[in-house]
């Protein structure tokens, strides 16, 4: 698959990516070895000339929607989920700085003792200086997912694309884990994703990317080296665009 070269990208990682396989056996919610591997991939993308922003979900620690379904008050559950994303952001920052990559964490919920508040112009300056900026705490308000937070930050930072690293190698017309005949798209339109409810990201995130013409590149981050391959246009992925 050939895709255009993107200079500035926002990388959206699910929190579950940081767990690795150890969680299935009662391991840590944040696996240091897996986090270090992901950090290495981010470093390699930076060294290839890309400017990177990162958003990490919090589902490996606490998922607001699931907690609300089990009786938590929704706003409280969402705030707890936002705090989980800050923990993940600090873990990714730690892994990156251990391999010599300068980073900044900016949180939509101010917590000056551990990270910066989100300030768009400051974030832009960090990128210009070659730092990787990790955005935490979603949009800072309940009832929004980290997907929406990623789409919002991608628009604010004028990113050329939003890369969503997941456990599958693209967008399918059905769940490939349940339906062996599921078809993977090379490219698909925002409107098709919304109309067919393809579960790429939540609807508000898809609409925000569509309205700002930000391509969404869905790929498998669990496969070592895949981020670099997809950035070169060589890996397997699905690109969601207006085309």
C-alpha positions as CSV (number, residue, x, y, z in Angstrom):
1,X,0.0,0.0,0.0
2,X,1.3,3.5,-0.9
3,X,0.3,6.5,1.2
4,X,1.5,10.1,1.3
5,X,4.2,11.3,3.6
6,X,3.0,13.0,6.7
7,X,5.2,15.6,8.4
8,X,3.3,16.2,11.6
9,X,1.2,13.3,13.0
10,X,-0.8,12.6,16.1
11,X,-0.4,9.0,17.3
12,X,-3.4,7.7,19.2
13,X,-2.6,4.6,21.3
14,X,-5.2,2.6,23.2
15,X,-4.3,2.1,26.8
16,X,-4.5,-1.7,26.3
17,X,-1.4,-1.5,24.0
18,X,0.7,-0.8,27.1
19,X,-0.4,-4.0,28.8
20,X,1.2,-6.5,26.6
21,X,0.4,-10.1,27.1
22,X,1.3,-10.2,30.8
23,X,-2.0,-8.7,31.9
24,X,-3.7,-11.9,30.9
25,X,-1.6,-13.7,33.5
26,X,-2.2,-11.1,36.2
27,X,0.7,-8.9,35.2
28,X,1.0,-5.1,35.3
29,X,-1.5,-2.8,33.7
30,X,1.5,-1.0,32.3
31,X,4.1,-3.5,31.0
32,X,7.5,-1.7,31.1
33,X,8.9,-3.9,28.3
34,X,6.0,-3.2,26.0
35,X,6.0,0.5,26.8
36,X,9.7,0.6,26.0
37,X,9.1,-1.1,22.6
38,X,6.4,1.4,21.7
39,X,8.7,4.3,22.8
40,X,11.4,2.9,20.5
41,X,8.9,3.0,17.6
42,X,8.0,6.6,18.4
43,X,11.7,7.5,18.6
44,X,12.3,5.9,15.2
45,X,9.5,7.9,13.7
46,X,10.9,11.1,15.1
47,X,14.4,10.2,13.8
48,X,12.8,9.7,10.4
49,X,11.9,13.4,10.4
50,X,8.3,13.3,11.6
51,X,6.9,15.7,14.3
52,X,4.8,13.7,16.8
53,X,2.1,14.3,19.3
54,X,0.8,11.3,21.3
55,X,-2.5,10.6,23.0
56,X,-2.8,7.4,25.1
57,X,-6.2,6.0,26.3
58,X,-6.7,4.8,29.8
59,X,-8.6,1.5,29.3
60,X,-5.8,-0.6,30.7
61,X,-6.3,1.1,34.1
62,X,-9.9,2.4,34.2
63,X,-12.6,2.7,31.5
64,X,-15.2,5.3,32.3
65,X,-17.9,3.9,30.1
66,X,-17.6,0.4,31.5
67,X,-17.6,1.7,35.1
68,X,-20.7,3.8,34.3
69,X,-22.5,0.7,33.0
70,X,-21.8,-1.0,36.3
71,X,-23.2,1.8,38.5
72,X,-20.7,4.6,38.6
73,X,-22.0,8.1,38.0
74,X,-21.0,8.8,34.4
75,X,-19.2,12.1,35.0
76,X,-17.2,10.7,37.9
77,X,-16.3,7.6,36.0
78,X,-15.1,9.7,33.1
79,X,-12.9,11.9,35.3
80,X,-11.4,8.8,36.7
81,X,-10.7,7.6,33.2
82,X,-9.0,10.9,32.4
83,X,-6.7,10.4,35.4
84,X,-5.8,7.0,34.1
85,X,-4.6,8.6,30.8
86,X,-2.3,10.9,32.8
87,X,-0.7,7.8,34.4
88,X,-0.2,6.3,30.9
89,X,1.2,9.5,29.5
90,X,3.8,9.7,32.3
91,X,4.7,6.0,31.6
92,X,5.3,6.8,27.9
93,X,7.2,9.9,28.8
94,X,9.4,7.9,31.1
95,X,10.1,5.3,28.5
96,X,10.9,7.9,25.9
97,X,13.3,9.9,28.1
98,X,15.1,6.7,29.1
99,X,16.1,6.4,25.4
100,X,17.1,10.0,25.1
101,X,14.0,11.5,23.6
102,X,12.9,14.9,25.0
103,X,9.2,15.1,25.8
104,X,6.6,17.1,27.4
105,X,3.3,15.9,28.9
106,X,0.4,18.4,28.7
107,X,-2.8,17.6,30.6
108,X,-6.3,19.0,29.9
109,X,-6.8,18.8,33.7
110,X,-4.2,21.0,35.4
111,X,-1.9,19.2,37.7
112,X,1.3,21.3,37.9
113,X,3.2,18.9,40.1
114,X,3.5,16.3,37.4
115,X,3.0,17.9,34.0
116,X,2.2,21.1,32.1
117,X,-1.4,22.3,31.5
118,X,-2.5,22.1,27.9
119,X,-1.5,25.3,26.1
120,X,-1.7,25.1,22.3
121,X,1.0,27.7,21.5
122,X,3.4,26.1,24.0
123,X,2.7,22.7,22.5
124,X,3.5,24.0,19.1
125,X,6.7,25.5,20.4
126,X,7.7,22.1,21.9
127,X,7.2,20.5,18.5
128,X,9.2,23.1,16.7
129,X,12.1,22.4,19.2
130,X,11.9,18.7,18.3
131,X,10.2,17.5,21.4
132,X,7.4,14.9,21.5
133,X,4.3,16.2,23.1
134,X,2.0,13.7,25.0
135,X,-1.5,15.0,25.5
136,X,-3.3,13.6,28.6
137,X,-6.8,13.8,30.2
138,X,-8.7,13.9,27.0
139,X,-10.6,17.1,26.4
140,X,-10.8,17.8,30.2
141,X,-14.6,17.2,30.3
142,X,-16.7,14.1,30.8
143,X,-18.8,12.5,28.1
144,X,-16.0,12.7,25.6
145,X,-13.7,9.8,24.7
146,X,-9.9,9.9,24.2
147,X,-10.7,9.4,20.5
148,X,-12.4,12.7,20.5
149,X,-9.5,14.2,22.5
150,X,-7.1,12.9,19.9
151,X,-9.1,14.3,17.0
152,X,-9.4,17.7,18.7
153,X,-5.7,17.9,19.4
154,X,-4.8,16.8,15.9
155,X,-7.0,19.7,14.6
156,X,-5.5,22.2,17.1
157,X,-1.9,21.2,16.3
158,X,-2.6,21.2,12.5
159,X,-1.5,17.6,12.1
160,X,-1.3,16.1,8.7
161,X,-2.8,12.9,9.9
162,X,-4.1,11.0,12.9
163,X,-2.5,7.6,13.3
164,X,-4.5,5.2,15.4
165,X,-2.4,2.2,16.7
166,X,-4.7,-0.7,17.6
167,X,-4.6,-4.5,17.8
168,X,-5.9,-5.0,14.2
169,X,-4.2,-4.0,10.9
170,X,-6.9,-1.7,9.6
171,X,-10.7,-1.2,9.2
172,X,-12.9,-4.1,8.3
173,X,-16.5,-4.4,7.3
174,X,-17.0,-6.8,10.2
175,X,-15.2,-7.9,13.2
176,X,-12.3,-10.1,11.8
177,X,-12.0,-11.9,15.1
178,X,-15.6,-13.2,14.8
179,X,-16.0,-13.3,11.0
180,X,-13.2,-14.9,9.0
181,X,-14.7,-13.5,5.8
182,X,-14.4,-9.9,7.0
183,X,-13.0,-7.6,4.3
184,X,-10.3,-5.1,5.1
185,X,-10.4,-1.7,3.4
186,X,-7.3,0.0,2.0
187,X,-9.1,3.3,2.0
188,X,-12.6,4.2,3.2
189,X,-14.5,7.5,3.4
190,X,-15.5,9.1,6.7
191,X,-19.1,9.0,5.6
192,X,-19.0,5.2,5.0
193,X,-17.4,4.7,8.5
194,X,-20.2,6.7,10.0
195,X,-23.0,5.3,7.9
196,X,-21.9,1.6,8.4
197,X,-20.9,2.1,12.1
198,X,-17.4,0.6,11.4
199,X,-16.1,1.3,14.9
200,X,-12.9,3.0,13.9
201,X,-13.3,5.8,16.4
202,X,-16.4,7.3,18.0
203,X,-18.7,9.3,15.7
204,X,-17.7,12.8,17.1
205,X,-14.0,12.0,16.5
206,X,-14.7,10.9,12.9
207,X,-16.8,13.9,12.2
208,X,-14.1,16.3,13.6
209,X,-11.5,14.7,11.4
210,X,-13.8,14.8,8.4
211,X,-14.6,18.5,8.9
212,X,-10.9,19.4,9.2
213,X,-9.8,17.0,6.5
214,X,-7.4,15.0,8.7
215,X,-6.8,11.5,7.4
216,X,-7.1,8.7,9.9
217,X,-4.5,5.9,9.4
218,X,-5.5,2.7,11.3
219,X,-2.7,0.1,11.8
220,X,-1.5,-2.6,14.1
221,X,0.9,-1.1,16.7
222,X,1.5,-4.5,18.3
223,X,3.5,-5.6,15.4
224,X,7.1,-4.5,15.9
225,X,8.3,-1.9,13.4
226,X,4.9,-1.4,11.9
227,X,4.7,2.3,12.7
228,X,7.8,3.0,10.7
229,X,6.6,0.8,7.8
230,X,3.2,2.5,7.6
231,X,4.8,6.0,7.7
232,X,7.0,4.9,4.7
233,X,3.8,3.8,2.9
234,X,4.9,0.1,3.1
235,X,2.9,-1.3,6.0
236,X,-0.6,-2.7,6.1
237,X,-3.2,-0.1,7.2
238,X,-6.5,1.6,6.3
239,X,-6.7,5.3,5.5
240,X,-9.9,7.1,6.2
241,X,-10.3,10.2,4.1
242,X,-12.8,12.4,2.3
243,X,-11.9,10.8,-1.0
